[in-house]
């Protein structure tokens, strides 16, 4: 069974090409009728038929080769049609061919349809002029009123079609713009939905990371790869008025700060932390709150990081384009900020828990476990970069006698006081640990033996000049310490050798009468 495709006649008639060929067919059909009803046609009519066929064929060739636009082609062809219709009508005014004049009412509206209102009116005027010029002999048979009505009808038809087509084109243009906007919005919605789903799935892995640096690195990856932001920063609120910069993206380059940079909470950041609400700035050049304007930056967005109802930090993004951030960007950024806040808080809690396991509860110093790990790490770094490394071991003189004489509570006070003196006597980069019992150790990165001896002597003098007061009697108690110093690489190339040498130096100080700083050559 053969299936026939249904054709909508209106879809055919709405195409200029289809109407063009219908007019060709109507003119040709008129010639055929003329030939059927008038056997003795003027030779000029045959020449006009040949001319019609020639310029119609030429129009087809020009259209296929694209030598001329469709509008110009249809206009020129319509002008030739009017000339042809006028000549044939003039030659056959008293015969059957006099009906050729009705073709004006096909050609002129078509010109208005394809070329516009003005070209249509021009052809309508040309039709009137041609009609009057080539048919002067026939005008005595027609009244002026009849001719005027024909002209008015033709002009009205040209105007009407031109206006309708113009409105249709305007409506079509508006509809296309609406479709473009709708497609753009749909595309943006699909993109945003995909981003939200990707961020949601990726953010789930944030909570599984307990190392703060790893959490920050993953956040930077999400912002760079999924959101595509070239300028981004993540801050956490360390204290009431202090923000710590954990990481950022500058011109597409990720930077993860292992030692966060601190800045005071002011301006926009204070506003965001205080209100707990996102902020978007369409054009930073027109906003007085951002001063000075970062070079090249034109728009800005920041959202608070909220965990358990509390603002713990801020994430911000910038762009070199004005109005780069839309409502949807703010929503997606806020979703990421929420996941990031929970992940950062979990990492910070884990970090505090870890610190409790590596910190001595009595003195607040690092414990022996941390000392071993840190010494190995510093030794590897010193070996890799050919840097010096020194180690000081400190032991309280006569500590057992102190405990036996004054009690263990006072002995604990001695340990706490000594821990504080040591911390105040060394640099921030030095690592102070409670090695065990009444022994303490200080790791001094990038420090030569002579400098380490000077630091040891400084500790010894400060301890010697310190008197502790007993709670029960109020009397003063004097304590002293003995110190051993060893350095890498001259005293040992492994951590084991270094500890053995520093122990020997400490025993040497004890054997020489205590309250001394000694080293092994």
Secondary structure as UniProt FT lines:
FT   HELIX           9..13
FT   HELIX           16..37
FT   HELIX           43..65
FT   HELIX           70..91
FT   TURN            92..94
FT   HELIX           96..103
FT   HELIX           104..115
FT   HELIX           117..134
FT   HELIX           136..141
FT   HELIX           144..206
FT   TURN            207..208
FT   HELIX           212..222
FT   HELIX           223..227
FT   STRAND          231..239
FT   TURN            240..241
FT   STRAND          242..250
FT   TURN            251..252
FT   STRAND          253..264
FT   HELIX           267..275
FT   STRAND          279..281
FT   HELIX           284..286
FT   TURN            288..289
FT   TURN            295..296
FT   STRAND          299..307
FT   TURN            308..309
FT   STRAND          310..319
FT   TURN            322..323
FT   HELIX           327..358
FT   TURN            361..363
FT   HELIX           368..385
FT   STRAND          389..396
FT   TURN            397..398
FT   HELIX           399..406
FT   HELIX           408..425
FT   TURN            428..429
FT   STRAND          431..436
FT   TURN            437..438
FT   STRAND          439..445
FT   HELIX           449..464
FT   STRAND          467..469
FT   TURN            471..473
FT   STRAND          476..478
FT   STRAND          481..488
FT   TURN            489..491
FT   HELIX           495..511
FT   TURN            512..513
FT   STRAND          517..519
//
